[in-house]
Amino acid sequence: MGQGDDGSPGLGPMVVEDKKEKEPFKPIRKSAFMNYKKCPKKFWFSYFIHGEDYWNYNESTSKNEAAAKGDIFHAEVDGFYGQIDYELLYELTNTTKVIKYMRDKFSYSDTYDTEKTEMDEWFDWYCETEAKRFFFFKEKYPKSEFLEFFPPKETEWQVTMKDDIDRTGHIDRIDYLPNEKAYAIVEYKTGKSYDPKRPNNLSSLRAECGFYAIICNEMKLLDHPVHYWILYNPRLKIYHVERFPAATMRAVNNAYKGLVQKVKEAGDFPRKITPLCMWCDYRRECFHGLPGEPKKYIIPRTLGKTDDTERQED
Ligand code: SF4
């Protein structure tokens, strides 16, 4: 404000300085990126309209039984590897004993003695799968290398890459594949829809893992490149390992650049109406308009049903 000669506030010309800095763009999480690929409008709601919930999305996933089971599975598996005594495990020679040793590390077995639940079966399958991996490494490598290669390289790993708009996310796990001298992004999925035998789902899973592989490789976060991705789906009992097709990496990078441009230019984020709208957090606003706005959308007459609820995760 201008000042009078006596130092009091005067009426002279005022220089109004706009000190309000432009808010930087929020980093784009992997799950937000996947939202964008599935439905640009869903990304728009989460990024621009419900920005206050953007970082808390994972905390509110237990809205139904399927999502709650997914959360429990993730939490249990995250704690699993930290409880294993690898020297002791290495000495076990019998498959049943290895599975039992692993199975006892999970706390989710309250009902196991009386009634085996679906989740008990998930953990049974997980331990059987890890036991196969255990014997593969044990038979192929000397003890010192087993101890180096069998445990995951990282679990629950937060990664961020500087970019026009930063990319970020949580990787469930990183494994080293010594034969290939490369790392693999490991994803845990518990929904029926995460089935790599279905082509659409396969390309979506590749893109999710590819998002992380690009961060690891471009930032050189590991001592070898990430060339593979691995899926564990205990509900479908699927353990899937695959090398990333080069086309996936190109497609993910191009889609990311397109998203960044749209965010910066406040471009159009159209709706993509599919049966998954039934489970979308933003369906009310999407079909009826934001509060205070005139209704501008048509409610689709039929949305059919999918066989599962998708868990949102990084
Ligand atoms: S309700 Fe459907 S169209 Fe609307 S934002 Fe959600 S997924 Fe997209």
Boltz pocket constraint, residues with backbone or C-beta under 6 A from the ligand:
constraints:
  - pocket:
      binder: B
      contacts: [[A, 39], [A, 40], [A, 41], [A, 42], [A, 45], [A, 270], [A, 271], [A, 272], [A, 273], [A, 274], [A, 276], [A, 277], [A, 280], [A, 281], [A, 282], [A, 283], [A, 286], [A, 287]]
      max_distance: 6.0
